Amino acid sequence: MNSGRVNLVIFIFLIVLYIAGQFLIGAYHPDEKRFIYDAPADVDFLYYAAITNSLLDHFPPQNPAMAGIKLTQPFIQYYPAAVLTKFVNAFNSMRLLNVVYLILFGLLLMKYFPGRYGIPLVMIFAASSIAVDINALGIDLIARGFTHTPFLILLTVALFGKNTILRLAALFTAAFVNGYMMLMILPFLLVNVLFEKNKISIYLLLDALVALAFASLFVSSEVTARPFYFIFIESFVFDPVEILKHAAPFLILSYFIRNRTMLILLLTAVVFGSLAHYNPFFPIFLVYYAGAMMIASGKYEFPKTEYLAVGFAAVLVLGFITSAVEKYGPESRHYYPRYDTRIEKAVDWLENNTEQNAVVAALTADADDLGLVMQYRPVYLGYIGHLSHLGLDWKGRYDNMVRLYSGGQPITGVDYVFYGPVERKYYPMVNLPFETVYRDEFVIIYRMPEL
């Protein structure tokens, strides 16, 4: 079989693998032995669904877990999912995009590297070093490609495209998709300027600087709890050994496949992953991307080097299978549908009888006790882990929620109070002194008086 057919077989295999993944990850309920495609797999996917369901109603969008506050994170990559939610539910829109972006990325590599795109696709979408604590890129993309892959597509166009204007536009847009990844790209571009000493490398660096400045101003103006440099203040806890576990295969390969540009990106990711790990996943994602693109665009220095790359890919696929089963296998109970039939009628009432912007007080205590109403209406206070991660000052709202559910004290800015099974678990026997607008055997919804 010639190399073109081998690459195509790999591409088709990955598409089939990802389609199968969408039918299992977060969809199959291990207790009920059935598939459920309209429920969040965990608190993160509840948050994603809330964003995509409300994104088209605001610009800039509001944080659905902290109503009235601008979404202080990049959000452009959520617009395709938001458009799809007009036709399918939010979770299926994510599943569709996970596969669509794999196909788009494959077609992009096929265009730029027609004879060598198969193994790079494997490295990005189905590779993981064995026995590591933090996910490889492929492990996350099979479930979260809808949010991560757009940055990789844009970066690929910026680095390997032929049209200068298109390259600059792609890089500029990438800053609004993932600002922290762009922060890592900046030193890489700077070092590249020193080596390349040409106009396009300078243009790319300046373009990235301007884009990151605009994106930072746009998404961080509401952050009041921590200053902008908290990324670096909190960065020295991450164990550098962890990223070296992921980087080691590609560092070894770099001896056999020479590509100075991708080696610079690889080393930049290792440095950031060791020292400035605001989100430790992203430096590891860049490691896999740099390694894959090194294989796609590098110069093979020794005979039979291609077989060495294939061997590395095979080993990393074994790591991928091991990690994917451990994390995403339904029986592992990490990613399976979270829903509660007891609140379905009440949530339907809220969706059909309240304004799109109506703010609801509802509890999200942890990954098991979810404020599922957030899928359809913004909540006053959602999962604190998300808000803290973004540097938002959630403490005042937390105190207000305690006073509301424990003593019936009204909250300015809240339109409705949801009192269902989760709220009853943490605040039993509450009888709030507000107008009851909905009641069934499991849920009471109160209208908050205007203050």
C-alpha positions in Angstrom: 0.0 0.0 0.0 1.5 3.4 -1.0 2.0 6.2 1.5 -1.0 8.2 0.3 -3.4 5.3 1.0 -1.8 4.6 4.4 -2.4 8.2 5.4 -6.0 8.1 4.2 -6.6 4.8 6.1 -5.2 6.5 9.3 -7.5 9.5 8.7 -10.6 7.3 8.2 -9.7 5.2 11.2 -9.5 8.3 13.4 -12.8 9.6 12.2 -14.5 6.3 13.0 -12.8 6.3 16.4 -14.0 9.7 17.2 -17.6 9.0 16.1 -17.6 6.0 18.3 -16.3 8.1 21.2 -19.2 10.5 20.8 -21.6 7.7 21.3 -19.9 6.6 24.6 -18.3 9.6 26.3 -20.9 11.3 28.5 -23.7 9.5 26.8 -23.9 6.0 28.1 -25.3 5.6 31.6 -23.7 2.6 33.3 -26.4 2.1 35.8 -29.4 2.4 33.5 -27.6 0.6 30.6 -28.9 3.2 28.1 -27.7 6.2 26.1 -28.7 9.7 27.1 -27.7 12.5 24.7 -29.1 15.6 26.4 -27.4 15.7 29.7 -24.0 17.1 30.9 -21.2 14.6 31.4 -19.9 16.7 34.3 -19.8 20.2 35.7 -17.6 21.4 32.8 -20.1 20.3 30.2 -22.9 21.9 32.1 -20.9 25.1 31.9 -20.2 24.6 28.2 -23.9 24.0 27.5 -24.9 27.1 29.4 -22.4 29.2 27.3 -23.6 27.8 24.0 -27.3 28.1 24.9 -26.9 31.8 25.8 -24.0 33.0 23.6 -26.1 34.4 20.7 -28.2 36.5 23.1 -25.4 38.8 24.4 -22.4 40.5 23.1 -20.1 40.5 24.9 -21.5 37.3 26.4 -22.2 37.0 30.1 -20.8 34.3 32.3 -23.8 32.0 32.8 -22.4 30.9 36.2 -22.2 34.5 37.4 -25.1 36.4 35.8 -24.5 40.0 34.9 -20.7 39.6 34.6 -19.0 39.5 31.3 -17.6 36.1 30.3 -13.9 36.7 31.2 -12.5 34.0 29.0 -12.0 33.5 25.2 -15.3 32.6 23.7 -15.2 32.8 19.9 -14.7 29.1 19.6 -18.1 28.6 21.2 -20.1 30.3 18.4 -20.2 27.3 16.1 -21.7 25.3 18.9 -24.1 28.1 19.7 -25.3 28.1 16.1 -25.7 24.3 16.1 -27.8 24.5 19.3 -30.6 26.0 17.1 -30.9 22.5 15.5 -29.7 20.0 18.1 -29.2 20.1 21.9 -26.0 21.7 23.2 -24.3 18.4 24.0 -24.9 17.0 20.6 -23.6 20.2 19.0 -20.3 19.6 20.9 -20.2 16.0 19.8 -20.7 17.0 16.2 -18.0 19.6 16.3 -15.5 17.2 17.9 -15.7 15.1 14.7 -16.0 18.0 12.3 -12.9 19.7 13.6 -11.0 16.4 13.3 -12.0 16.2 9.7 -11.1 19.9 9.0 -7.7 19.5 10.7 -7.1 16.3 8.7 -8.0 18.1 5.4 -5.7 21.0 6.4 -2.7 18.7 7.0 -3.6 16.8 3.8 -3.3 20.1 1.9 0.0 21.2 3.5 1.7 17.8 3.9 0.0 15.4 1.4 2.6 12.6 1.8 3.0 12.8 5.6 -0.2 13.8 7.3 -1.3 10.4 8.8 1.2 10.0 11.7 0.9 13.7 12.7 -2.9 13.2 12.9 -2.3 10.3 15.2 0.1 12.3 17.3 -2.5 15.0 17.8 -5.8 13.2 18.0 -4.8 9.7 19.3 -1.5 9.8 21.2 -0.6 9.8 24.9 2.5 9.0 26.7 2.0 6.1 29.1 1.7 6.5 32.9 1.1 10.2 33.2 -1.1 12.2 35.5 -2.2 15.0 33.1 -4.1 14.3 29.9 -2.4 14.3 26.5 -3.9 16.4 23.8 -5.7 13.5 22.1 -7.3 12.4 25.3 -9.0 15.8 25.6 -9.8 16.3 22.0 -12.0 13.3 21.8 -14.4 14.9 24.2 -13.4 18.6 24.0 -12.3 19.1 20.5 -15.1 21.7 20.0 -13.2 24.1 22.3 -9.5 23.2 21.8 -9.1 22.3 18.1 -10.0 25.7 16.7 -6.8 27.1 18.2 -4.7 24.3 16.6 -6.4 24.8 13.2 -5.7 28.6 13.3 -2.1 28.1 14.5 -1.5 25.6 11.7 -2.7 28.1 9.1 -0.6 30.8 10.7 2.6 28.7 10.7 2.3 26.8 7.4 -0.1 28.8 5.2 1.1 30.4 2.0 -1.0 33.6 2.0 0.5 36.2 4.4 -2.8 38.0 5.1 -4.6 34.7 5.9 -1.7 33.7 8.2 -1.9 37.0 10.1 -5.7 36.9 10.4 -5.6 33.3 11.7 -3.0 34.2 14.3 -4.9 37.2 15.4 -8.1 35.2 15.8 -6.3 32.5 17.7 -5.7 35.0 20.6 -9.4 35.3 21.1 -9.8 31.5 21.2 -7.1 30.7 23.8 -5.2 33.6 25.3 -3.0 31.4 27.5 -1.9 29.3 24.5 -1.1 32.6 22.7 0.9 33.7 25.6 3.1 30.6 25.0 3.3 31.3 21.3 4.8 34.8 21.8 8.2 33.7 23.1 8.3 31.0 20.4 7.6 33.7 17.7 10.3 36.0 19.3 13.0 33.3 19.2 11.9 32.4 15.7 12.4 36.0 14.6 16.0 35.9 15.9 16.7 32.7 13.9 14.7 33.5 10.7 15.4 37.3 10.4 12.8 37.8 7.8 9.8 40.1 7.4 7.0 37.5 7.8 8.4 36.3 11.2 8.4 39.9 12.4 4.9 40.4 11.1 3.7 37.3 12.9 5.3 38.4 16.2 3.8 41.9 16.1 0.4 40.5 15.0 0.4 38.1 18.0 1.4 40.9 20.4 -1.4 43.2 19.3 -4.0 40.4 19.2 -3.0 39.2 22.7 -3.3 42.8 24.1 -6.7 43.3 22.6 -7.9 39.8 23.7 -6.6 40.4 27.2 -8.4 43.7 27.6 -11.6 42.3 26.2 -11.9 39.3 28.4 -10.3 40.5 31.7 -11.9 43.8 32.5 -14.4 42.2 34.9 -11.7 40.3 36.8 -11.5 41.8 40.3 -10.5 39.1 42.7 -6.9 38.7 41.4 -4.6 40.8 39.4 -3.6 39.9 35.9 -0.2 38.5 37.0 -1.8 35.8 39.2 -1.0 33.4 36.3 2.7 33.7 37.2 2.3 34.0 41.0 0.6 30.6 41.1 2.8 29.0 38.5 5.6 27.4 40.5 3.7 24.4 41.9 3.5 22.3 38.8 6.0 19.3 38.7 8.3 19.8 35.7 8.7 16.0 35.5 5.1 15.7 34.4 5.5 17.6 31.2 8.8 15.9 30.5 7.0 12.6 30.5 4.9 13.9 27.6 7.8 15.7 25.9 10.4 12.9 26.0 9.2 11.0 22.9 9.3 14.1 20.8 12.6 15.3 22.2 14.1 12.0 21.2 12.5 12.2 17.7 13.9 15.7 17.2 17.3 14.1 16.9 16.2 12.1 13.9 13.7 14.6 12.4 15.2 18.0 12.2 12.9 21.0 12.4 14.3 24.0 14.2 11.0 25.9 14.3 9.0 23.0 15.9 11.9 22.3 18.3 11.7 25.9 19.5 7.9 25.5 20.1 8.5 22.2 21.9 11.0 23.7 24.2 8.8 26.8 24.8 6.0 24.5 25.9 8.3 22.6 28.2 9.5 25.8 29.9 5.9 27.1 30.3 4.7 23.8 31.5 7.4 23.8 34.1 7.1 27.4 35.3 4.0 29.1 34.2 1.2 26.6 34.3 -2.0 28.7 34.7 -3.6 25.7 33.1 -1.1 22.8 32.9 -3.0 21.0 30.1 -2.2 23.7 27.5 1.6 23.4 27.6 1.2 19.6 27.3 -1.2 20.2 24.3 1.5 22.3 22.6 4.0 19.5 23.2 1.9 17.1 21.2 1.2 19.7 18.5 4.9 20.6 18.1 5.9 17.0 17.9 3.2 16.2 15.3 4.1 19.1 13.2 7.8 18.3 13.5 7.0 14.9 11.9 4.8 16.5 9.2 7.3 19.3 8.2 10.7 18.2 9.4 13.7 16.9 7.5 14.4 13.2 8.1 18.1 13.0 8.9 18.7 9.2 8.8 17.5 6.3 6.7 14.4 4.5 8.0 13.6 7.5 10.2 10.0 7.2 9.1 9.7 3.7 10.5 11.0 5.1 13.8 8.2 7.7 13.8 5.7 5.0 13.1 7.0 3.0 16.0 6.7 6.0 18.4 3.2 6.6 17.1 2.3 2.9 17.9 3.6 3.2 21.4 1.8 6.5 22.0 -1.5 5.0 20.6 -1.2 2.3 23.3 -0.9 5.1 25.9 -4.0 6.8 24.3 -6.1 3.6 24.5 -5.0 3.1 28.1 -5.7 6.7 29.2 -9.0 6.9 27.2 -10.5 3.8 28.7 -9.4 4.9 32.2 -10.9 8.4 31.8 -13.8 8.0 29.5 -14.9 4.4 29.9 -18.5 4.7 31.1 -17.8 2.1 33.9 -15.1 4.4 35.3 -18.0 6.8 36.1 -16.0 10.0 35.4 -18.0 11.0 32.3 -21.5 9.7 32.2 -24.9 11.6 31.9 -25.8 13.7 34.9 -29.5 14.4 35.0 -32.4 14.4 37.4 -35.9 13.5 36.1 -37.4 15.0 39.2 -36.7 18.5 38.0 -37.6 18.1 34.4 -41.0 19.7 34.6 -39.8 22.6 36.7 -36.9 23.3 34.3 -39.3 23.2 31.3 -41.5 25.7 33.1 -38.6 28.1 33.6 -37.5 27.7 30.0 -41.1 28.4 28.6 -42.3 31.0 31.1 -39.4 33.2 31.9 -37.3 35.7 30.0 -34.1 34.5 28.4 -32.1 36.8 30.7 -34.0 35.9 33.9 -31.5 35.2 36.7 -32.1 32.2 38.8 -30.6 31.3 42.2 -29.8 27.6 42.2 -27.1 25.5 43.8 -24.2 23.8 42.1 -22.4 22.2 45.0 -19.9 20.0 43.2 -19.5 17.6 40.2 -22.4 15.4 41.5 -24.8 18.0 42.7 -25.3 20.2 39.6 -27.5 23.3 39.2 -28.9 21.8 35.9 -31.1 24.9 35.4 -28.0 26.7 34.3 -28.3 25.0 30.9 -31.3 27.3 30.1 -31.0 30.3 32.4 -28.1 32.2 33.9 -27.6 31.6 37.5 -26.5 34.0 40.2 -23.7 31.8 41.4 -22.6 28.6 39.6 -19.7 26.2 40.2 -17.1 28.1 42.2 -14.2 26.3 40.7 -14.9 27.8 37.3 -15.3 31.3 38.7 -12.2 31.1 40.9 -10.2 29.8 37.9 -11.2 33.0 35.9 -10.2 35.3 38.8 -13.7 36.4 39.6 -14.7 37.6 43.0 -17.4 35.0 43.9 -17.2 35.3 47.8 -19.8 38.0 48.2 -22.3 36.1 46.1 -21.7 33.0 48.0 -22.5 34.8 51.3 -25.7 36.1 49.7 -26.7 32.6 48.6 -26.2 31.3 52.2 -28.4 34.1 53.6 -31.0 33.5 50.9 -31.4 29.8 51.5 -30.9 29.8 55.2 -32.8 32.9 56.2 -34.8 34.1 53.2 -32.9 37.3 52.6 -33.6 38.6 49.1 -30.8 39.2 46.6 -30.6 42.2 44.3 -30.4 41.0 40.7 -32.1 37.6 41.2 -35.4 37.0 39.5 -36.3 33.5 40.6 -35.2 31.1 43.3 -35.0 27.4 42.4 -35.6 25.0 45.4 -35.2 21.5 44.2 -33.5 18.2 45.3 -30.0 19.7 45.5 -31.1 22.8 47.4 -33.2 20.7 49.7 -30.2 18.4 50.4 -28.1 21.4 51.7 -31.0 23.5 53.1 -33.7 21.2 54.2 -37.1 22.4 55.4 -36.8 25.9 53.9 -40.0 27.9 53.4 -38.9 31.1 51.6 -41.1 34.2 52.1 -41.5 34.9 48.4 -44.3 34.4 45.9 -44.5 30.8 44.7 -44.9 30.7 40.9 -44.4 27.0 40.4 -44.7 23.9 42.6 -44.6 20.2 42.2 -43.7 17.3 44.5 -40.0 17.9 44.0 -39.5 21.6 43.1 -40.7 25.0 44.2 -39.8 28.1 42.2 -40.2 31.5 43.9 -40.3 34.9 42.3 -37.9 37.3 43.9 -39.4 40.6 44.9 -38.0 43.7 43.2 -35.5 45.5 45.4 
